[in-house]
């Protein structure tokens, strides 16, 4: 399984671990990078010093490439980008916006840039601005989401650009990976599956909520406010629904989400906190080391590829 992405980033498998705020710390990212994928630390809403500290820690425990995910809505985004540039980070991924104004400075330091794109239009624009690849993320994903499904977004982005496309959203095993490659992706980004790993430092209640989730439990709230977020159904999502169906104003609805991810991820409050997770949660049944997650993904991918070749002769 060698694609352009492996060569470009000097990684064994074209598997990115999603950069999830409060969840993707250097411990998780290092474990994924050591297992041959691309581990990614999430900057989330943290400040530059947090990010610098995370970069220094990961560099102490792995010599393999890693990435930082920058959430572009963060109030600290300029500060975080400055530190990423100073620290010469191998790869960055971005989410929740257009990273255009930072691309030149990042590329000058040799940082490879992979923005998340929820549309063909942004993918084309990013290619023109010189990014190395794009992450086409479907609405199946956890957290802040776009409109289109992975199945529809990935092939349209693949046709629109010539840089590598990483598929994200709804991928949790080798079958999902194979399907993404069939759509023309040259890599996958996997988030929710890596939450349920031994190395992920998120609260145990959060992991258990994913393991216990069924196929219809990961719901999107906030479509009305223009900031849709997918998380596991609980008292918080019901409260969101109630407010969205009333005449509450945007600010009042958004206030409900403030601090809610930390509440779930760090404090383990899975009833009133925001348990961001993707629609693939229902498929995830265990907690295992990142190395096993990756080797199982590859094994499953290969078995299913063989099966497909037999079926489709
Ligand atoms: O960013 C994500 N997922 C996230 S960020 C996050 S932190 C957060 N916490 C509380 C409330 C809201 C967010 C949790 N999950 N995924 C990548 C992603 N990017 N999804 C959608 C987009 C996106 C949307 C619009 C990317 C670009 C974009 O462009 C708009 C433009 O300016 O053209």
py3Dmol code that shows the C-alpha trace and the ligand (Angstrom):
import py3Dmol

protein = """\
ATOM      1  CA  UNK A   1       0.000   0.000   0.000  1.00  0.00           C
ATOM      2  CA  UNK A   2       2.179   2.793  -1.266  1.00  0.00           C
ATOM      3  CA  UNK A   3       0.670   6.001  -2.565  1.00  0.00           C
ATOM      4  CA  UNK A   4       2.153   9.427  -3.311  1.00  0.00           C
ATOM      5  CA  UNK A   5       1.266  10.404   0.236  1.00  0.00           C
ATOM      6  CA  UNK A   6       3.654   7.810   1.717  1.00  0.00           C
ATOM      7  CA  UNK A   7       6.540   9.124  -0.345  1.00  0.00           C
ATOM      8  CA  UNK A   8       5.718  12.784   0.205  1.00  0.00           C
ATOM      9  CA  UNK A   9       5.489  12.433   3.984  1.00  0.00           C
ATOM     10  CA  UNK A  10       7.937   9.569   4.460  1.00  0.00           C
ATOM     11  CA  UNK A  11       5.385   7.350   6.214  1.00  0.00           C
ATOM     12  CA  UNK A  12       4.757   3.627   5.871  1.00  0.00           C
ATOM     13  CA  UNK A  13       0.954   3.664   5.546  1.00  0.00           C
ATOM     14  CA  UNK A  14      -1.219   6.471   4.131  1.00  0.00           C
ATOM     15  CA  UNK A  15      -3.231   6.652   7.342  1.00  0.00           C
ATOM     16  CA  UNK A  16      -3.683  10.016   9.113  1.00  0.00           C
ATOM     17  CA  UNK A  17      -4.983  10.025  12.683  1.00  0.00           C
ATOM     18  CA  UNK A  18      -7.560  12.799  12.959  1.00  0.00           C
ATOM     19  CA  UNK A  19      -6.502  15.839  14.979  1.00  0.00           C
ATOM     20  CA  UNK A  20      -9.278  16.010  17.575  1.00  0.00           C
ATOM     21  CA  UNK A  21      -9.335  18.853  20.127  1.00  0.00           C
ATOM     22  CA  UNK A  22      -8.732  17.684  23.753  1.00  0.00           C
ATOM     23  CA  UNK A  23      -8.275  14.125  22.408  1.00  0.00           C
ATOM     24  CA  UNK A  24      -5.297  14.090  20.047  1.00  0.00           C
ATOM     25  CA  UNK A  25      -2.355  14.770  22.347  1.00  0.00           C
ATOM     26  CA  UNK A  26       1.292  13.939  21.715  1.00  0.00           C
ATOM     27  CA  UNK A  27       0.844  10.501  23.360  1.00  0.00           C
ATOM     28  CA  UNK A  28      -1.738   9.393  20.769  1.00  0.00           C
ATOM     29  CA  UNK A  29       0.071  11.045  17.855  1.00  0.00           C
ATOM     30  CA  UNK A  30       3.423   9.457  18.776  1.00  0.00           C
ATOM     31  CA  UNK A  31       1.832   5.996  19.015  1.00  0.00           C
ATOM     32  CA  UNK A  32       0.259   6.357  15.550  1.00  0.00           C
ATOM     33  CA  UNK A  33       3.481   7.669  13.990  1.00  0.00           C
ATOM     34  CA  UNK A  34       5.482   4.856  15.610  1.00  0.00           C
ATOM     35  CA  UNK A  35       2.991   2.378  14.106  1.00  0.00           C
ATOM     36  CA  UNK A  36       3.693   3.731  10.602  1.00  0.00           C
ATOM     37  CA  UNK A  37       0.791   6.161  10.160  1.00  0.00           C
ATOM     38  CA  UNK A  38       0.781   9.936  10.560  1.00  0.00           C
ATOM     39  CA  UNK A  39       0.052  10.936  14.154  1.00  0.00           C
ATOM     40  CA  UNK A  40      -1.523  14.369  14.482  1.00  0.00           C
ATOM     41  CA  UNK A  41      -1.669  16.591  17.567  1.00  0.00           C
ATOM     42  CA  UNK A  42      -4.721  18.856  17.769  1.00  0.00           C
ATOM     43  CA  UNK A  43      -4.159  22.489  18.663  1.00  0.00           C
ATOM     44  CA  UNK A  44      -7.948  22.924  19.099  1.00  0.00           C
ATOM     45  CA  UNK A  45      -8.608  26.134  21.023  1.00  0.00           C
ATOM     46  CA  UNK A  46      -5.304  25.990  22.949  1.00  0.00           C
ATOM     47  CA  UNK A  47      -2.657  28.717  22.884  1.00  0.00           C
ATOM     48  CA  UNK A  48       0.774  28.686  21.255  1.00  0.00           C
ATOM     49  CA  UNK A  49       2.667  27.610  24.376  1.00  0.00           C
ATOM     50  CA  UNK A  50       0.508  24.476  24.707  1.00  0.00           C
ATOM     51  CA  UNK A  51       1.301  23.644  21.088  1.00  0.00           C
ATOM     52  CA  UNK A  52       5.038  24.310  21.504  1.00  0.00           C
ATOM     53  CA  UNK A  53       5.117  22.024  24.530  1.00  0.00           C
ATOM     54  CA  UNK A  54       3.285  19.256  22.646  1.00  0.00           C
ATOM     55  CA  UNK A  55       5.719  19.553  19.705  1.00  0.00           C
ATOM     56  CA  UNK A  56       8.749  19.317  21.999  1.00  0.00           C
ATOM     57  CA  UNK A  57       7.275  16.286  23.795  1.00  0.00           C
ATOM     58  CA  UNK A  58       6.511  14.354  20.617  1.00  0.00           C
ATOM     59  CA  UNK A  59       9.985  15.086  19.252  1.00  0.00           C
ATOM     60  CA  UNK A  60      11.462  13.541  22.421  1.00  0.00           C
ATOM     61  CA  UNK A  61       9.669  10.230  21.946  1.00  0.00           C
ATOM     62  CA  UNK A  62       9.562   9.662  18.196  1.00  0.00           C
ATOM     63  CA  UNK A  63      11.808  10.475  15.287  1.00  0.00           C
ATOM     64  CA  UNK A  64       8.987   9.712  12.849  1.00  0.00           C
ATOM     65  CA  UNK A  65       7.019  12.426  11.002  1.00  0.00           C
ATOM     66  CA  UNK A  66       3.980  13.861  12.768  1.00  0.00           C
ATOM     67  CA  UNK A  67       1.451  16.605  12.151  1.00  0.00           C
ATOM     68  CA  UNK A  68      -0.362  19.400  13.958  1.00  0.00           C
ATOM     69  CA  UNK A  69      -4.020  20.122  13.294  1.00  0.00           C
ATOM     70  CA  UNK A  70      -4.881  23.803  13.436  1.00  0.00           C
ATOM     71  CA  UNK A  71      -8.485  24.733  14.117  1.00  0.00           C
ATOM     72  CA  UNK A  72      -8.796  27.983  12.189  1.00  0.00           C
ATOM     73  CA  UNK A  73     -11.658  29.334  14.334  1.00  0.00           C
ATOM     74  CA  UNK A  74      -9.363  29.338  17.382  1.00  0.00           C
ATOM     75  CA  UNK A  75      -8.712  32.776  18.911  1.00  0.00           C
ATOM     76  CA  UNK A  76      -5.014  31.745  19.121  1.00  0.00           C
ATOM     77  CA  UNK A  77      -4.638  30.749  15.471  1.00  0.00           C
ATOM     78  CA  UNK A  78      -1.965  33.368  14.584  1.00  0.00           C
ATOM     79  CA  UNK A  79       0.062  32.485  17.657  1.00  0.00           C
ATOM     80  CA  UNK A  80      -0.229  28.737  16.961  1.00  0.00           C
ATOM     81  CA  UNK A  81       0.841  29.174  13.317  1.00  0.00           C
ATOM     82  CA  UNK A  82       3.840  31.265  14.393  1.00  0.00           C
ATOM     83  CA  UNK A  83       5.019  28.490  16.703  1.00  0.00           C
ATOM     84  CA  UNK A  84       4.455  25.776  14.084  1.00  0.00           C
ATOM     85  CA  UNK A  85       6.612  27.801  11.687  1.00  0.00           C
ATOM     86  CA  UNK A  86       9.343  28.322  14.306  1.00  0.00           C
ATOM     87  CA  UNK A  87       9.399  24.649  15.297  1.00  0.00           C
ATOM     88  CA  UNK A  88       9.530  23.405  11.674  1.00  0.00           C
ATOM     89  CA  UNK A  89       6.696  20.895  12.007  1.00  0.00           C
ATOM     90  CA  UNK A  90       6.698  18.235   9.240  1.00  0.00           C
ATOM     91  CA  UNK A  91       2.959  18.394   8.402  1.00  0.00           C
ATOM     92  CA  UNK A  92      -0.058  20.507   9.246  1.00  0.00           C
ATOM     93  CA  UNK A  93      -3.711  19.835   8.660  1.00  0.00           C
ATOM     94  CA  UNK A  94      -6.293  22.578   9.073  1.00  0.00           C
ATOM     95  CA  UNK A  95     -10.001  22.592   9.845  1.00  0.00           C
ATOM     96  CA  UNK A  96     -12.970  24.925  10.083  1.00  0.00           C
ATOM     97  CA  UNK A  97     -11.767  27.526   7.590  1.00  0.00           C
ATOM     98  CA  UNK A  98      -9.428  28.594   4.809  1.00  0.00           C
ATOM     99  CA  UNK A  99      -5.698  28.519   5.713  1.00  0.00           C
ATOM    100  CA  UNK A 100      -4.730  30.571   2.621  1.00  0.00           C
ATOM    101  CA  UNK A 101      -2.821  33.370   4.371  1.00  0.00           C
ATOM    102  CA  UNK A 102      -0.469  30.960   6.180  1.00  0.00           C
ATOM    103  CA  UNK A 103       0.450  28.653   3.287  1.00  0.00           C
ATOM    104  CA  UNK A 104       3.464  30.566   1.936  1.00  0.00           C
ATOM    105  CA  UNK A 105       5.266  30.858   5.292  1.00  0.00           C
ATOM    106  CA  UNK A 106       4.620  27.196   6.133  1.00  0.00           C
ATOM    107  CA  UNK A 107       5.887  25.974   2.748  1.00  0.00           C
ATOM    108  CA  UNK A 108       9.045  28.073   3.129  1.00  0.00           C
ATOM    109  CA  UNK A 109       9.921  26.036   6.236  1.00  0.00           C
ATOM    110  CA  UNK A 110       9.207  22.759   4.424  1.00  0.00           C
ATOM    111  CA  UNK A 111       5.959  22.069   6.283  1.00  0.00           C
ATOM    112  CA  UNK A 112       3.540  20.011   4.174  1.00  0.00           C
ATOM    113  CA  UNK A 113       0.024  21.450   4.235  1.00  0.00           C
ATOM    114  CA  UNK A 114      -3.192  19.381   4.069  1.00  0.00           C
ATOM    115  CA  UNK A 115      -6.358  21.451   4.639  1.00  0.00           C
ATOM    116  CA  UNK A 116      -9.727  19.832   5.278  1.00  0.00           C
ATOM    117  CA  UNK A 117     -12.099  20.757   2.470  1.00  0.00           C
ATOM    118  CA  UNK A 118     -15.850  20.242   2.644  1.00  0.00           C
ATOM    119  CA  UNK A 119     -16.376  21.206  -1.038  1.00  0.00           C
ATOM    120  CA  UNK A 120     -14.903  20.998  -4.545  1.00  0.00           C
ATOM    121  CA  UNK A 121     -14.621  24.804  -4.688  1.00  0.00           C
ATOM    122  CA  UNK A 122     -12.331  25.001  -1.644  1.00  0.00           C
ATOM    123  CA  UNK A 123     -10.291  22.002  -2.873  1.00  0.00           C
ATOM    124  CA  UNK A 124      -9.592  23.767  -6.193  1.00  0.00           C
ATOM    125  CA  UNK A 125      -8.724  27.003  -4.457  1.00  0.00           C
ATOM    126  CA  UNK A 126      -6.335  25.253  -2.075  1.00  0.00           C
ATOM    127  CA  UNK A 127      -4.599  23.459  -4.953  1.00  0.00           C
ATOM    128  CA  UNK A 128      -4.056  26.807  -6.687  1.00  0.00           C
ATOM    129  CA  UNK A 129      -2.570  28.234  -3.484  1.00  0.00           C
ATOM    130  CA  UNK A 130       0.026  25.470  -3.378  1.00  0.00           C
ATOM    131  CA  UNK A 131      -1.054  22.976  -0.705  1.00  0.00           C
ATOM    132  CA  UNK A 132       0.381  19.447  -0.859  1.00  0.00           C
ATOM    133  CA  UNK A 133      -2.905  17.567  -0.649  1.00  0.00           C
ATOM    134  CA  UNK A 134      -6.447  17.974   0.626  1.00  0.00           C
ATOM    135  CA  UNK A 135      -8.514  16.067   3.144  1.00  0.00           C
ATOM    136  CA  UNK A 136     -12.025  15.563   1.759  1.00  0.00           C
ATOM    137  CA  UNK A 137     -14.049  15.148   4.926  1.00  0.00           C
ATOM    138  CA  UNK A 138     -17.616  13.891   4.749  1.00  0.00           C
ATOM    139  CA  UNK A 139     -20.458  14.719   7.090  1.00  0.00           C
ATOM    140  CA  UNK A 140     -20.163  11.263   8.699  1.00  0.00           C
ATOM    141  CA  UNK A 141     -17.253  12.648  10.749  1.00  0.00           C
ATOM    142  CA  UNK A 142     -17.371  13.646  14.364  1.00  0.00           C
ATOM    143  CA  UNK A 143     -17.040  17.266  15.470  1.00  0.00           C
ATOM    144  CA  UNK A 144     -17.495  20.241  13.163  1.00  0.00           C
ATOM    145  CA  UNK A 145     -18.869  18.953   9.847  1.00  0.00           C
ATOM    146  CA  UNK A 146     -19.768  19.938   6.299  1.00  0.00           C
ATOM    147  CA  UNK A 147     -22.827  18.936   4.261  1.00  0.00           C
ATOM    148  CA  UNK A 148     -21.647  16.301   1.791  1.00  0.00           C
ATOM    149  CA  UNK A 149     -21.091  12.625   2.486  1.00  0.00           C
ATOM    150  CA  UNK A 150     -17.669  11.028   2.037  1.00  0.00           C
ATOM    151  CA  UNK A 151     -19.088   8.843  -0.764  1.00  0.00           C
ATOM    152  CA  UNK A 152     -20.138  11.908  -2.782  1.00  0.00           C
ATOM    153  CA  UNK A 153     -17.421  14.394  -1.816  1.00  0.00           C
ATOM    154  CA  UNK A 154     -14.303  12.259  -2.356  1.00  0.00           C
ATOM    155  CA  UNK A 155     -14.747  11.307  -6.050  1.00  0.00           C
ATOM    156  CA  UNK A 156     -15.799  14.864  -6.952  1.00  0.00           C
ATOM    157  CA  UNK A 157     -12.712  16.314  -5.258  1.00  0.00           C
ATOM    158  CA  UNK A 158     -10.511  13.615  -6.846  1.00  0.00           C
ATOM    159  CA  UNK A 159     -11.783  14.648 -10.294  1.00  0.00           C
ATOM    160  CA  UNK A 160     -11.285  18.346  -9.580  1.00  0.00           C
ATOM    161  CA  UNK A 161      -7.642  18.376  -8.401  1.00  0.00           C
ATOM    162  CA  UNK A 162      -4.404  16.590  -9.262  1.00  0.00           C
ATOM    163  CA  UNK A 163      -2.814  16.693  -5.791  1.00  0.00           C
ATOM    164  CA  UNK A 164      -3.413  13.705  -3.451  1.00  0.00           C
ATOM    165  CA  UNK A 165      -6.795  13.466  -1.750  1.00  0.00           C
ATOM    166  CA  UNK A 166      -7.173  11.969   1.722  1.00  0.00           C
ATOM    167  CA  UNK A 167     -10.661  10.644   2.487  1.00  0.00           C
ATOM    168  CA  UNK A 168     -12.127  11.269   5.931  1.00  0.00           C
ATOM    169  CA  UNK A 169     -15.454  10.610   7.604  1.00  0.00           C
ATOM    170  CA  UNK A 170     -16.987   7.220   8.267  1.00  0.00           C
ATOM    171  CA  UNK A 171     -13.805   5.166   7.971  1.00  0.00           C
ATOM    172  CA  UNK A 172     -13.205   2.724  10.820  1.00  0.00           C
ATOM    173  CA  UNK A 173     -11.868  -0.493   9.311  1.00  0.00           C
ATOM    174  CA  UNK A 174     -10.181  -2.000   6.252  1.00  0.00           C
ATOM    175  CA  UNK A 175     -13.417  -2.047   4.262  1.00  0.00           C
ATOM    176  CA  UNK A 176     -13.845   1.692   4.689  1.00  0.00           C
ATOM    177  CA  UNK A 177     -10.256   2.230   3.667  1.00  0.00           C
ATOM    178  CA  UNK A 178     -10.675   0.062   0.572  1.00  0.00           C
ATOM    179  CA  UNK A 179     -13.857   1.950  -0.356  1.00  0.00           C
ATOM    180  CA  UNK A 180     -12.019   5.272  -0.002  1.00  0.00           C
ATOM    181  CA  UNK A 181      -9.258   4.046  -2.307  1.00  0.00           C
ATOM    182  CA  UNK A 182     -11.894   2.847  -4.794  1.00  0.00           C
ATOM    183  CA  UNK A 183     -13.189   6.442  -4.878  1.00  0.00           C
ATOM    184  CA  UNK A 184      -9.714   7.649  -5.827  1.00  0.00           C
ATOM    185  CA  UNK A 185      -8.357   8.696  -2.435  1.00  0.00           C
ATOM    186  CA  UNK A 186      -4.641   8.158  -1.838  1.00  0.00           C
ATOM    187  CA  UNK A 187      -4.952   8.065   1.923  1.00  0.00           C
ATOM    188  CA  UNK A 188      -7.457   8.025   4.740  1.00  0.00           C
ATOM    189  CA  UNK A 189      -7.932  10.055   7.888  1.00  0.00           C
ATOM    190  CA  UNK A 190      -9.368   8.171  10.842  1.00  0.00           C
ATOM    191  CA  UNK A 191     -10.555   9.851  14.037  1.00  0.00           C
ATOM    192  CA  UNK A 192     -13.148   8.001  16.091  1.00  0.00           C
ATOM    193  CA  UNK A 193     -11.412   4.592  15.822  1.00  0.00           C
ATOM    194  CA  UNK A 194      -8.246   6.096  17.366  1.00  0.00           C
ATOM    195  CA  UNK A 195     -10.201   7.597  20.284  1.00  0.00           C
ATOM    196  CA  UNK A 196     -10.742   3.999  21.392  1.00  0.00           C
ATOM    197  CA  UNK A 197      -7.033   3.236  21.661  1.00  0.00           C
ATOM    198  CA  UNK A 198      -4.981   2.584  24.790  1.00  0.00           C
ATOM    199  CA  UNK A 199      -2.721   5.562  24.089  1.00  0.00           C
ATOM    200  CA  UNK A 200      -5.557   8.086  23.739  1.00  0.00           C
ATOM    201  CA  UNK A 201      -5.705  10.118  26.963  1.00  0.00           C
ATOM    202  CA  UNK A 202      -9.394  11.029  26.730  1.00  0.00           C
ATOM    203  CA  UNK A 203     -11.560  10.111  29.758  1.00  0.00           C
ATOM    204  CA  UNK A 204     -12.519   6.405  29.899  1.00  0.00           C
ATOM    205  CA  UNK A 205     -16.234   7.364  29.920  1.00  0.00           C
ATOM    206  CA  UNK A 206     -15.756   8.964  26.474  1.00  0.00           C
ATOM    207  CA  UNK A 207     -14.225   5.770  25.052  1.00  0.00           C
ATOM    208  CA  UNK A 208     -16.963   3.655  26.632  1.00  0.00           C
ATOM    209  CA  UNK A 209     -19.683   5.918  25.165  1.00  0.00           C
ATOM    210  CA  UNK A 210     -18.297   5.254  21.670  1.00  0.00           C
ATOM    211  CA  UNK A 211     -18.066   1.512  22.283  1.00  0.00           C
ATOM    212  CA  UNK A 212     -21.651   1.413  23.527  1.00  0.00           C
ATOM    213  CA  UNK A 213     -22.988   3.612  20.707  1.00  0.00           C
ATOM    214  CA  UNK A 214     -25.238   2.131  18.043  1.00  0.00           C
ATOM    215  CA  UNK A 215     -25.523   3.018  14.369  1.00  0.00           C
ATOM    216  CA  UNK A 216     -27.907   6.000  14.875  1.00  0.00           C
ATOM    217  CA  UNK A 217     -26.371   7.517  17.994  1.00  0.00           C
ATOM    218  CA  UNK A 218     -24.003  10.083  16.435  1.00  0.00           C
ATOM    219  CA  UNK A 219     -26.239  13.039  15.638  1.00  0.00           C
ATOM    220  CA  UNK A 220     -25.591  16.464  14.119  1.00  0.00           C
ATOM    221  CA  UNK A 221     -26.678  19.530  16.075  1.00  0.00           C
ATOM    222  CA  UNK A 222     -26.337  23.163  15.096  1.00  0.00           C
ATOM    223  CA  UNK A 223     -27.311  22.878  11.424  1.00  0.00           C
ATOM    224  CA  UNK A 224     -29.547  25.922  12.040  1.00  0.00           C
ATOM    225  CA  UNK A 225     -26.798  28.082  13.547  1.00  0.00           C
ATOM    226  CA  UNK A 226     -24.401  27.377  10.688  1.00  0.00           C
ATOM    227  CA  UNK A 227     -21.970  25.461  12.928  1.00  0.00           C
ATOM    228  CA  UNK A 228     -23.034  21.856  12.659  1.00  0.00           C
ATOM    229  CA  UNK A 229     -21.302  19.503  15.086  1.00  0.00           C
ATOM    230  CA  UNK A 230     -21.701  15.719  15.283  1.00  0.00           C
ATOM    231  CA  UNK A 231     -21.629  14.083  18.689  1.00  0.00           C
ATOM    232  CA  UNK A 232     -23.201  11.195  20.542  1.00  0.00           C
ATOM    233  CA  UNK A 233     -26.824  11.653  21.575  1.00  0.00           C
ATOM    234  CA  UNK A 234     -27.171  12.663  25.227  1.00  0.00           C
ATOM    235  CA  UNK A 235     -28.825  15.269  27.466  1.00  0.00           C
ATOM    236  CA  UNK A 236     -26.767  18.021  25.788  1.00  0.00           C
ATOM    237  CA  UNK A 237     -27.822  17.113  22.220  1.00  0.00           C
ATOM    238  CA  UNK A 238     -31.472  16.926  23.371  1.00  0.00           C
ATOM    239  CA  UNK A 239     -31.117  20.384  24.883  1.00  0.00           C
ATOM    240  CA  UNK A 240     -29.627  21.625  21.589  1.00  0.00           C
ATOM    241  CA  UNK A 241     -32.534  20.123  19.662  1.00  0.00           C
ATOM    242  CA  UNK A 242     -35.057  21.765  21.992  1.00  0.00           C
ATOM    243  CA  UNK A 243     -33.425  25.183  21.618  1.00  0.00           C
ATOM    244  CA  UNK A 244     -33.057  24.822  17.843  1.00  0.00           C
ATOM    245  CA  UNK A 245     -36.771  23.992  17.537  1.00  0.00           C
ATOM    246  CA  UNK A 246     -37.734  26.958  19.694  1.00  0.00           C
ATOM    247  CA  UNK A 247     -37.157  30.526  18.648  1.00  0.00           C
ATOM    248  CA  UNK A 248     -33.911  30.819  20.596  1.00  0.00           C
ATOM    249  CA  UNK A 249     -31.309  33.062  18.989  1.00  0.00           C
ATOM    250  CA  UNK A 250     -28.013  31.778  17.626  1.00  0.00           C
ATOM    251  CA  UNK A 251     -25.934  33.100  20.537  1.00  0.00           C
ATOM    252  CA  UNK A 252     -28.084  31.314  23.088  1.00  0.00           C
ATOM    253  CA  UNK A 253     -27.753  28.009  21.211  1.00  0.00           C
ATOM    254  CA  UNK A 254     -24.001  28.391  20.700  1.00  0.00           C
ATOM    255  CA  UNK A 255     -23.494  29.225  24.390  1.00  0.00           C
ATOM    256  CA  UNK A 256     -24.662  25.693  25.193  1.00  0.00           C
ATOM    257  CA  UNK A 257     -21.591  24.304  23.387  1.00  0.00           C
ATOM    258  CA  UNK A 258     -19.007  26.436  25.188  1.00  0.00           C
ATOM    259  CA  UNK A 259     -16.647  24.242  27.196  1.00  0.00           C
ATOM    260  CA  UNK A 260     -18.777  21.175  26.473  1.00  0.00           C
ATOM    261  CA  UNK A 261     -16.069  19.176  24.685  1.00  0.00           C
ATOM    262  CA  UNK A 262     -13.648  19.597  27.593  1.00  0.00           C
ATOM    263  CA  UNK A 263     -16.415  18.552  29.977  1.00  0.00           C
ATOM    264  CA  UNK A 264     -16.764  15.214  28.167  1.00  0.00           C
ATOM    265  CA  UNK A 265     -13.157  14.588  27.146  1.00  0.00           C
ATOM    266  CA  UNK A 266     -11.389  15.582  30.369  1.00  0.00           C
ATOM    267  CA  UNK A 267     -14.020  15.429  33.100  1.00  0.00           C
ATOM    268  CA  UNK A 268     -15.831  12.408  31.636  1.00  0.00           C
ATOM    269  CA  UNK A 269     -19.266  14.029  31.782  1.00  0.00           C
ATOM    270  CA  UNK A 270     -20.846  12.165  28.883  1.00  0.00           C
ATOM    271  CA  UNK A 271     -24.390  13.338  29.681  1.00  0.00           C
ATOM    272  CA  UNK A 272     -23.946  17.117  29.649  1.00  0.00           C
ATOM    273  CA  UNK A 273     -20.641  17.231  27.760  1.00  0.00           C
ATOM    274  CA  UNK A 274     -20.106  17.122  23.999  1.00  0.00           C
ATOM    275  CA  UNK A 275     -19.019  13.599  23.021  1.00  0.00           C
ATOM    276  CA  UNK A 276     -17.828  14.406  19.507  1.00  0.00           C
ATOM    277  CA  UNK A 277     -17.702  11.184  17.475  1.00  0.00           C
ATOM    278  CA  UNK A 278     -18.451  10.033  13.949  1.00  0.00           C
ATOM    279  CA  UNK A 279     -21.223   7.876  12.515  1.00  0.00           C
ATOM    280  CA  UNK A 280     -18.812   4.934  12.464  1.00  0.00           C
ATOM    281  CA  UNK A 281     -18.999   4.778  16.293  1.00  0.00           C
ATOM    282  CA  UNK A 282     -21.456   1.877  16.020  1.00  0.00           C
ATOM    283  CA  UNK A 283     -18.741  -0.247  14.390  1.00  0.00           C
ATOM    284  CA  UNK A 284     -16.207   0.253  17.171  1.00  0.00           C
ATOM    285  CA  UNK A 285     -16.339  -2.444  19.815  1.00  0.00           C
ATOM    286  CA  UNK A 286     -13.012  -2.428  21.626  1.00  0.00           C
ATOM    287  CA  UNK A 287     -10.042  -0.481  22.929  1.00  0.00           C
ATOM    288  CA  UNK A 288      -6.683  -1.595  21.572  1.00  0.00           C
ATOM    289  CA  UNK A 289      -3.176  -0.216  21.028  1.00  0.00           C
ATOM    290  CA  UNK A 290      -2.641   2.050  17.988  1.00  0.00           C
ATOM    291  CA  UNK A 291      -0.205  -0.484  16.576  1.00  0.00           C
ATOM    292  CA  UNK A 292      -2.936  -3.133  16.603  1.00  0.00           C
ATOM    293  CA  UNK A 293      -5.507  -0.712  15.166  1.00  0.00           C
ATOM    294  CA  UNK A 294      -3.184  -0.070  12.227  1.00  0.00           C
ATOM    295  CA  UNK A 295      -2.115  -3.679  11.685  1.00  0.00           C
ATOM    296  CA  UNK A 296      -5.773  -4.805  11.857  1.00  0.00           C
ATOM    297  CA  UNK A 297      -6.721  -2.086   9.359  1.00  0.00           C
ATOM    298  CA  UNK A 298      -4.077  -3.287   6.921  1.00  0.00           C
ATOM    299  CA  UNK A 299      -4.955  -6.968   7.375  1.00  0.00           C
ATOM    300  CA  UNK A 300      -8.669  -6.247   6.944  1.00  0.00           C
ATOM    301  CA  UNK A 301      -7.933  -4.078   3.891  1.00  0.00           C
ATOM    302  CA  UNK A 302      -5.891  -6.833   2.253  1.00  0.00           C
ATOM    303  CA  UNK A 303      -8.432  -9.589   2.978  1.00  0.00           C
ATOM    304  CA  UNK A 304     -11.240  -7.491   1.581  1.00  0.00           C
ATOM    305  CA  UNK A 305      -9.233  -6.496  -1.477  1.00  0.00           C
ATOM    306  CA  UNK A 306      -8.665 -10.189  -2.183  1.00  0.00           C
ATOM    307  CA  UNK A 307     -12.363 -10.926  -1.689  1.00  0.00           C
ATOM    308  CA  UNK A 308     -13.294  -8.070  -4.025  1.00  0.00           C
ATOM    309  CA  UNK A 309     -10.938  -9.317  -6.716  1.00  0.00           C
ATOM    310  CA  UNK A 310     -12.607 -12.741  -6.539  1.00  0.00           C
ATOM    311  CA  UNK A 311     -16.121 -11.275  -6.665  1.00  0.00           C
ATOM    312  CA  UNK A 312     -15.428  -8.821  -9.429  1.00  0.00           C
ATOM    313  CA  UNK A 313     -13.519 -11.012 -11.855  1.00  0.00           C
TER     314      UNK A 313
END
"""
ligand_1 = """\
33
LIG
O -12.539 21.049 12.102
C -13.079 19.964 12.035
N -13.671 19.375 13.098
C -13.716 19.923 14.355
S -13.029 21.363 14.846
C -13.621 21.168 16.362
S -13.371 22.308 17.627
C -14.912 22.902 17.830
N -15.347 22.882 19.070
C -16.568 23.329 19.331
C -17.375 23.812 18.337
C -16.938 23.824 17.043
C -15.670 23.346 16.791
C -14.312 20.023 16.439
N -14.349 19.333 15.311
N -13.144 19.269 10.880
C -12.646 19.804 9.688
C -13.660 20.600 8.991
N -13.367 21.694 8.343
N -14.967 20.356 8.912
C -15.513 21.344 8.149
C -14.475 22.174 7.798
C -14.464 23.350 6.986
C -15.579 24.183 6.882
C -15.504 25.333 6.085
C -13.289 23.684 6.304
C -13.236 24.810 5.529
C -14.332 25.624 5.421
O -14.160 26.683 4.612
C -14.975 27.793 4.694
C -14.299 28.841 3.884
O -13.778 29.773 4.497
O -14.223 28.666 2.651
"""
view = py3Dmol.view(width=600, height=400)
view.addModel(protein, "pdb")
view.setStyle({"model": 0}, {"cartoon": {"style": "trace"}})
view.addModel(ligand_1, "xyz")
view.setStyle({"model": 1}, {"stick": {}})
view.zoomTo()
view.show()
